[in-house]
Amino acid sequence: MNKSFAFILAFVCSVSIFAQNLQSPSEFLGYDIGTKFSRHHQVLDYFEHVENQFPKQVKLEQYGETNERRKLMLAFVSSEENMKNLEQIRENNLKNAGILKGTSTTNDIAIVWLSYNVHGNEASSTEASMLTIYKLLTENADYLKNTVVIIDPCINPDGRDRYVNWYNETASVPYDIDQQASEHSEPWPGGRPNHYLFDLNRDWAWATQVETQARLKVYNKWMPHIHVDFHEQGINEPYYFAPAAEPFHEIISDWQRDFQTQIGKNHAKYFDAEGWLYFTRERFDLLYPSYGDTYPTYMGAIGMTYEQGGHGRAGLGILNDEGDELTLIDRLTHHTVSGLSTVEISSKNAKQLNTEFGKYFDNSKLLYKSYVLQGNKDKIESLTQLLDQHEISYGFAQGGKVTGFNYSSSKQGQLNTTQKDLVVSTNQPKGKMVKVLFEPNTKLSDSLTYDITAWNIPYAYGLDAVASKSLVSTAAVGKTPQLNTKNTSATGYVLKWNSLQDAQFLSDILKQGIKVRFTEKPFTAQGQTYERGSLIIVRGDNKKVDNFDDKLVSTGNEHSRVLNAITSGFSTSGPDFGSPDIKLVNPPKIAMLSGDYTSSLSYGALWHFFEQQLHYPVTSINTDNLSRTNLSKYNVLIMPNGYYGGFLNENLTDKIKTWIQAGGKLIAIDGALNTFAGKDGFGLKRNVADSTQEEKQNKTIKYADRERDNTKNLITGAVFKTDVDNTHPMAFGYDDHYFTLKLGSSSYSLLDNGYNVAYLGDNSKNVSGFAGQEALKKLDNSLIFGEQRIGRGSVIYMVDNVMFRSFWENGKLFLVNSIFFVNNNLIEL
């Protein structure tokens, strides 16, 4: 036997041994895959087994950890040769996009990223991830010769385990296919969201959650050519895959559109052979930038959503409305086939994927070259933190005038810039993502959309801005932290009130037992003017606080707050420190409703806000327990967006009203307002447009046209410019206008007996996003935020949800002001 033949034989035998030792998911788990739901740790155990058996073709990497301490893992799968050169392949890809300097030395390796189970109760896809990696290595190894496959088996382990643990505890044995069985009805809040009850599929652009923040770091290191987000939909829908529905965002290239169709046809070949039903080009559009299909698309990839019928209702098996039993085995099988088909067609088109990916990053044809933003430095810094998450470059203006589209006036205008003003330009590799996030008004090819149609960064962060068609020169500006020093002879310290960072400082010192005042009127002291809401920490209020100056200055420095030492309580103008217009902040005792009837997403956003942003304690009260809850222990009660009509009976409503009259403060958000509109004792009334003519027209609308015709009654996430009474404590820190994100067409009249803090006047019009013509008619002279006094207490009406997905940063101070400043009485209930 010659040496060459012996070597080849030894190599073949070694590969065979590896393949023989690799267990299928069913063999490893000890049950046929799809006959049980696997817990997260079991899934990771299987991927570790695969890595152990194929160490030269599989590499696992932990990229993060969830709030509940579950690991976030990626599996890199390719040929042995590619795995040896994995870092070079990664760098070549970034060079191709212009993100790294230099020229790519190869363009024939496709990078495919498969993301599973972003919604925890859409649990079939994680099961499919195990079968997919097994089949890639044992049956489809040829695909890996020119493809790197990145598998994230579970984006949302906390939500998945919440669902899986509940189902495994609840389901009958054998499982019950009756739709009415308890195993097909999840309890609140369900397994869809993560720990803080966020929808992670809406968080890609805003990166509010730890899972997203960790994922973006590694995603930006790779920038794949293909990204698939595996989902589930209702039990009566079969399977959805690319191409997507209109509207496509205008920056999506012809190639991205075309290759979606090619991918869809490849899937159809396999689905048709098995007789599996599917649909394409419906419902799931490519517009809103924070999805697992759109975000990768705007980063140059072919981003796609695959939707399998099932969702959390399906369990291990369910009888759908057509009389067919839909099983978990069916669902994971379909996801496995579409995943493998994706890798196959990517492998066949690897060179073209690389070529077209490189072309995508040519941004020379974009209309706006620079976006210049001006405003509060805290808001600027918050925005730069978001840009850093996405590795988007920015600079600071060099001074001078910049002309372009002015966001505040919605017409051509200019800004006189300073070196503090932020400049974000499109002449960088991620310029198209910059356009998507900053563009004044997104172009819509179709008014039927799956999600909101406006998300503009300048409005969301409360910054004045100009979009310029010229490239604005920038200069790097170093950060110079300004540290406070104590002044033991000062009467007190004053902090201006403008941002959430100021609120975080207030929260911190209140928890330390330091007493704080705020002013309801502007005053001038030692040459500086302090507007409404400015915090005043007086030495005389804090005689019992040990090391008062040290604690205060240390906390100020920790939060990068400027504390101005004031040597006298006698103001140059405006109220003195002892004036009735300078009030003590009564540290609020806050309760918040959770459970049935509340929106889990709205509750989760508020929960996350208090724990991870404001850092102030809040007590969650389950709606099941409200009737026996002693509300007198709290002076603030928050009702998240919800559906309380079947919950707040007459007795509960009277209980809440009595508590308000005694000095309580109720904050009702979005859908919670429906509970009080038109009710005795509450001044809230719905706006109703004259619909007589419309009703006549609706009777003759054709069946096929009804859905599209109904868009005239809809507002799908549009931005409106509101008037603001910034003399009211709820609006301290704001200008006399505010850009609000309106999520629906609900409209309420201005309060007859109360304070209309933010509102729309005559001829209200959306400045960005879609709003139907009939919906607009109801918005004239309508309430956005208001306060009604009832007895010694108040009801705060927040028609628009400032905490929606936690990305509308400029709205959060309205909520903070409502808690700390509005009707700040000292009554112990």
Secondary structure by P-SEA (a helix, b strand, c coil): ccaaaaaaaaaaaaaaaaaaaccccccccccccccccccaaaaaaaaaaaaaaccccbbbbbccccccccccbbbbbbcaaaaaaaaaaaaaaaaaacccccccccccbbbbbbbccccccccaaaaaaaaaaaaaacccccccccbbbbbcccccaaaaaaaaaaaaaccccccccccccccccccccccccccccccccccccccccaaaaaaaaaaaaccccbbbbbbccccccccccccccccccccccaaaaaaaaaaaaaaaaaaaaacccccccccccccccccccaaaaaaccbbbbbbbcccccccccccccccccccaaaaaaaaaaaaaaaaaaaaaaaaaaaaaaaaaaccccccccbbbbbccaaaaaaaaaaaaaaccccccccccccccccccccccccccccccbbbbbccccaaaaaaaacccbbbbcccccccccccccccccbbbbbbccbbbbbbbbbbbbbbbbbcccccbbbbbbccaaaaaaaaaaaaacbbbbbbcbbbbcccccccccbbbbbccccccccaaaaaaaaaaaaabbbbbbbccccccccccccccccccccccbbbbbbcccccaaaaaaaaaaacccccbbbbbbbcccccccccccccbbbbccccccccccaaaaaaaaaaaaabbbbbbcccccccccccccccbbbbbcccaaaaaaaaaccccccccccccccccbbbbbbbbccccccccccccbbbbbcccccccccccccccccccccccccccccccaaaaaaacccccccccccccbbbbbcccccccccccccaaaaaaaaccccccccccc
